[in-house]
Amino acid sequence: MALLIMHSYNKSHSSPPRGGNPFQNLEKTSVLQEARTFNETPVNAKKCIHILTKILYLLNQGEVLGTREATECFFAMTKLFQSKDTVLRRMVYLGIKELSTIAEDVIIVTSSLTKDMTGREDFYRAPAIRALCSITDPTMLQAVERYMKQCIVDRNSAVSSAALVSSLHLSSQHGAGDVVKRWANEAQEALNSDNIMVQYHALGLLNHIRRNDRLAVGKLVTKLIGQNMKSPYAVCHLIRIGSKIIEEDYANGTNTISDTQFLEFVDSCLRHKSEMVIYEAAHAIVNLKRTSARELAPAVSILQLFCGSSKATLRFAAVRTMNKVAIMYPAAVAAFNMDLEGLIADSNRSVATLAITTLLKTGTESSVERLMKQIATFVAEISDEFKVVVVQAIRTLCTKFPRKHSILMNFLSAMLREEGGLDYKTSIVDTIITIIEENLDAKESGLSHLCEFIEDCEHTSLAVRILHLLGKEGPFSKHPSKYIRFVYNRVILENATVRAAAVSALAQFGASCPDLLQNVTVLLSRCQMDIDDEVRDRATYYLAILNSNNPSLCKNYISSNDQMVSLTLLEKTLKDHLHGPLNETFNLALVPKTAPTPAIAEETHNDPMITTNSVPKAPRVTREEVNVERLLQIPGIQRLGPLHKSSPAVQLTESETEYTVSVIKHCFPQHIVLQFDCVNTLSDQLLENVKVDLLLPEGYIIRHVIPCAKLVYGEKESTYVILEFPADVSSSSATFGATLKFVVKDCDPTTGLPDSEEGYDDEYMLEDFEITVADQIQKTKVNNFAVAWDAADTEEWVELEETYSLSAVNTLQEAVQTIIKFLNLGPANATEKVAEGTHTHTLLCSGVFRGGAEVLLRAKLVLADGVTMQLTVRSTDQDVAEIVSSAIG
Amino acid sequence: MVFGKMFMKILNKDRRNKQISILIIGLNNSGKSTIINYFKNKDDRKFVSVPTIGFNVEHFENQGISFTAFDYSGQGRYRNLWEHHFKTCNGIVFVIDSSDRMRLVVVKDELELLLQHRDIKRRRVPILFFANKMDCIDALSSVKIAAGLNLEKIDNKPWQICSSNALTGEGLQNGVQWLTAQIRECQQTKELPHE
């Protein structure tokens, strides 16, 4: 592919560039043909090196070799081991590494490589280790274990490093981890090496081996802190490991002595003689969540110093770090606004971009215009990646200074018109959509910019999103008719997917604007002639509904979108239905609704403390979706209605006990299903008829208990209790006592078979747990809270207002988090973030109580000797309003 | 006179590319690596030998000729890898553990496979058999092994069987001398226009 591009690049120039790439016209088949030269004796080293280079070049250009081709080539290459040419041998190592994953029987070179790695020729040893580890699979590992151990502690630093790094790679292979663990002693010895690289690599391996044992990692760090390591790389790594531990402890709410010790160490590294270490320490401090202003100051001044450095890398590192944390500590960053202003003119464009965007994040309303002008001068020169950074900065600006939307919006639309990849365009469209959602004034201009964009948009996914948005927002704008033209243009000009989306958008206009209905039906009937099935189907469907003149049909099946069921679950339940007896009708109400997707801001906020490698994002599956699958296996569960919400698991035992039990609460409209996940950690016991005995508070009734028939050692099984909520909503939040009851049979630890048929009854005390208000509320996301709030000012709604003094919390942010946690409500209009330095804040959030009662909440907070709160709750149900407002107090 | 001249010429040619590539195969634990070890310089010798995985390339000089020996692993799972070097070798050394009566049938099977292989079947490759471990008390004699393996049926290749003791080196030199001579002869006949 890359070859192709290069090829066409050359064609576009009339004369080929001089001194061009000698390999550009290589062909796989002819190169593989040439590889037969390897079989000739005596070996012509020079020729073979050249051929090997060609093979490596092809592989690195993305050429794919089949298994047979690769194997043939590999075995031809093995003949080259007879040559004594050092360069050729090292090329062979590279070839082995490249082909090791494609060719078969690669273990054939094991002995040859072991010989080289233990031999006298130092040139061979390190690369031979790397090649050896690339061909070794876990089953073969034991054969080379002895040599690897020797090499890790070898006096030659290149050999030792190669062995350490190769072990690290090996240990991530499935099944090899346990073998590599046995090399910890050797790695420990290598840690004392004088060579800086060996020390660094040894620390890396040791940390990797122990990564699952927090205590051991802690010990390792504590020990090394005292040792004053020579290698700056190792110190950097140590800082990262240390700060990861601090961060985890902070997240768990524990604070150990070692944390303070680590923090002192990181702090002392600010005075290290290596710039790299100083930066790493500053970076760590700035990113730690528990950092206080006192610790922050020296770190920030270090970064400030780096901003003035003559080295571009240091400037870049400093600005990038400040850019990341600008939102968290605007006051601290504001201190070096002057330095940043200087960097805007930096010859390095990346530094300049980061400087400007940092300023944008921290800047005041008055400086926005000036800064935007400066960005405009060089935005065309920077890469897409940095453009995305700029766009993100603009997004934060928009939320911060809603009044500046016109400048920002114009800027965004100009960027939208330029060339750019999908990621870049998506981020711009995301930003515009966020602005439209959050700022009513910006809606009209934003929509028209987006309309313009889809007139010439090559990305189907974006066009579909924008059309959906137009359908949702367009009908309620001042002149809905003007959007119809844009939407219908898509029907004429675009591919089937976009056309289908456009048809849906048109229908929205028809449903919500009676005066346009006539025109829309004409347009839709034209769409019925479309060549695509989906487009025709949609047009016919919408036409039928629109022509029925039934407003409630229109409302339920066109305009209202909140009936979104989880698609994966819908698919599954439909499949189950087809397999079951078909004389029952399918009940859509059984399929749970999807939880609203969390705010985008969360996703873009990367973890700044990444220590090793980023984890690939798992596809997002809501807790409810996972749970329903299991719950549906419980007989009679359908009678309870749709699942409203599942709580996260709560541990009811210490983690290191005989039996561990955790509870998940599944909330249904009138019932709650308690799922107890039990694990038996005793290998010589078999538990039978396991169930949980509850001490019920008043009002709750046990409807059903499903015991777990058999609990084998080490396996997780569940037992369920189905409770009915008390009729009185206000007594639904309550505490439960719990005891695990079961029959024990002693068994043989190895086979798991019980020694005798006789067992004896036993029980095990569990910790108490609570059913709270939060368990009964599902979050919702309201796009425009003000509208929803005002709409709730009718007779159908109940309003409750009370004032509380929150004595336990000290900051506004803490208060906000407590409220959200206690009530499990979804915050709106980004009010979950409290601006720094303010003394008042208003939190807006919303949710749905089980049974479907909506809840809107406004909390006005004032900070003065603790936090005072005026809480206003609006709900469609009197009891719900009461229980919500009393949950905080 | 004429014959003598030709012989000199071939000798010279041999001296120019005095590289000979041989393949050393046989069941595991028959002493292949140990045999190679004996031919190496005194400084290069290893005292402990471990089971070979895959193969090893060793160089040694003998009678003024430099040998490149591909010393293959004899373990069951690697035996199918031998064939990768059949095409390019000038000679084959097949090592047999003469004290291992039990597995003589396995040796016979492997030998059969070797002789029937498409890269070997029609080639006139000299094969040298070492009946190794002759010092063991219950070792079979080379004659008995030759009979057991039906060696006399090999008609299109020169072959020879020598009793040997790789630890002391007994019998090894004789074998290699025979092999060298045979390889020379083979190359000689190859250079003649019609066989």
Interface residues (C-beta under 8 A of the other chain):
Chain A: N39 T41 P42 F75 T78 K79 F81 Q82 K84 D105 I107 I108 V109 T110 S111 S112 T114 K115 M140 A143
Chain B: N17 Q19 S21 P51 T52 I53 G54 F55 N56 V57 H59 T68 F70 S73 Y78 L81 H84 H85 K87 T88
